[in-house]
Amino acid sequence: MQLIPTKYFITSGKASSSISGLNAFDRALVSAGIGEQNLVAVSSVIPEGSERIAIIDLPMGAVTHCVISEMRGKGEEIISAGIAYAHRKDGKGGYVAEGHLHGSADSLRKELDGKIREMSAIRGAAFGETSFVIEEMRVPAGMYGCCIAALVFTEYR
């Protein structure tokens, strides 16, 4: 059986916790609207004909495939996580690049742009405009923080 995604949405979030990095991650997932799913990370291909939709509520406990980027940090660090995505100009689907770093959203955007350009070159395919979704935060003193960004697949054929 092959699962080929037909719909997806883009989301992101960030949060902090005084307890742990894991709790900051959990809070970031909730802020992004995907905190009640069992997430399965997949690689970075958007199938041909797949449609971007608005964020939707998914059933609690659903096994949910996504391309996800996550960055955790501690007090007063600047952290960023994000994705970049672009579709092939020939209409044969698209690609997602994920990235994270201890640093600014601007630095991450440059890194993600380079990743998308390399993906285009590897495939010998021209890509259309690149879109970016990046979260950045300065983790509060004495806290843990987490930024996430994700492309979430919702329906399959």
ROKOLSE-283623 format. One record per residue (C-alpha): x, y, z. Coordinates in steps of 0.05 Angstrom, whole numbers, padded with zeros to 5 digits. Layout:
// ROKOLSE-283623
((X; Y; Z))
...
***
This chain:
// ROKOLSE-283623
((00000; 00000; 00000))
((00026; 00069; -00018))
((00004; 00132; 00018))
((00008; 00192; -00028))
((-00011; 00257; 00006))
((-00064; 00299; -00029))
((-00071; 00356; 00022))
((-00025; 00391; 00071))
((-00022; 00453; 00115))
((00035; 00495; 00142))
((00041; 00513; 00215))
((00091; 00538; 00266))
((00096; 00554; 00339))
((00142; 00572; 00396))
((00138; 00567; 00471))
((00177; 00565; 00536))
((00174; 00523; 00599))
((00207; 00527; 00667))
((00207; 00451; 00672))
((00245; 00423; 00612))
((00261; 00428; 00538))
((00211; 00371; 00526))
((00156; 00412; 00558))
((00175; 00472; 00516))
((00170; 00427; 00455))
((00102; 00402; 00477))
((00077; 00474; 00487))
((00104; 00494; 00419))
((00066; 00436; 00386))
((00002; 00458; 00421))
((00013; 00530; 00399))
((00021; 00505; 00327))
((-00044; 00464; 00332))
((-00010; 00396; 00327))
((-00001; 00378; 00400))
((-00053; 00323; 00402))
((-00026; 00281; 00345))
((00026; 00225; 00341))
((00075; 00258; 00293))
((00116; 00218; 00244))
((00173; 00256; 00211))
((00179; 00244; 00136))
((00228; 00270; 00085))
((00215; 00329; 00041))
((00174; 00314; -00021))
((00107; 00347; -00037))
((00072; 00300; -00086))
((00047; 00325; -00153))
((-00024; 00350; -00147))
((-00021; 00359; -00072))
((-00062; 00419; -00048))
((-00044; 00467; 00007))
((-00103; 00479; 00054))
((-00116; 00522; 00115))
((-00098; 00493; 00183))
((-00149; 00442; 00205))
((-00163; 00405; 00270))
((-00140; 00333; 00267))
((-00167; 00276; 00310))
((-00133; 00266; 00377))
((-00081; 00211; 00373))
((-00080; 00209; 00296))
((-00015; 00184; 00266))
((00004; 00246; 00227))
((00060; 00251; 00176))
((00097; 00317; 00173))
((00162; 00350; 00152))
((00181; 00384; 00218))
((00238; 00428; 00242))
((00251; 00437; 00316))
((00301; 00477; 00357))
((00307; 00477; 00432))
((00348; 00523; 00475))
((00359; 00549; 00546))
((00356; 00617; 00580))
((00372; 00678; 00538))
((00394; 00639; 00476))
((00365; 00661; 00409))
((00338; 00600; 00373))
((00303; 00591; 00306))
((00268; 00534; 00269))
((00236; 00537; 00201))
((00219; 00507; 00134))
((00225; 00531; 00063))
((00184; 00500; 00007))
((00179; 00508; -00068))
((00144; 00474; -00126))
((00175; 00452; -00190))
((00159; 00497; -00250))
((00142; 00435; -00291))
((00085; 00419; -00243))
((00114; 00354; -00217))
((00107; 00368; -00143))
((00152; 00405; -00095))
((00203; 00400; -00039))
((00212; 00422; 00032))
((00277; 00440; 00067))
((00278; 00443; 00143))
((00329; 00477; 00186))
((00344; 00499; 00257))
((00399; 00537; 00292))
((00422; 00576; 00352))
((00414; 00643; 00318))
((00367; 00690; 00283))
((00311; 00678; 00234))
((00350; 00719; 00182))
((00409; 00672; 00188))
((00363; 00612; 00182))
((00327; 00641; 00121))
((00394; 00646; 00085))
((00411; 00573; 00103))
((00342; 00548; 00080))
((00347; 00587; 00015))
((00414; 00552; 00001))
((00383; 00484; 00016))
((00325; 00495; -00032))
((00373; 00519; -00086))
((00415; 00457; -00077))
((00353; 00412; -00081))
((00336; 00445; -00147))
((00406; 00435; -00174))
((00410; 00362; -00152))
((00346; 00348; -00191))
((00363; 00391; -00251))
((00293; 00422; -00243))
((00273; 00495; -00240))
((00233; 00514; -00178))
((00182; 00569; -00172))
((00182; 00620; -00115))
((00206; 00595; -00048))
((00162; 00606; 00013))
((00189; 00608; 00084))
((00159; 00596; 00152))
((00207; 00611; 00208))
((00199; 00619; 00283))
((00251; 00655; 00326))
((00253; 00668; 00400))
((00299; 00693; 00454))
((00289; 00642; 00509))
((00272; 00677; 00574))
((00324; 00674; 00630))
((00318; 00611; 00672))
((00272; 00578; 00621))
((00274; 00527; 00565))
((00249; 00546; 00496))
((00229; 00512; 00432))
((00211; 00536; 00362))
((00179; 00491; 00310))
((00155; 00495; 00238))
((00120; 00440; 00200))
((00087; 00419; 00135))
((00032; 00371; 00157))
((00000; 00320; 00109))
((-00074; 00310; 00122))
((-00106; 00266; 00067))
((-00081; 00211; 00022))
((-00099; 00174; -00041))
***
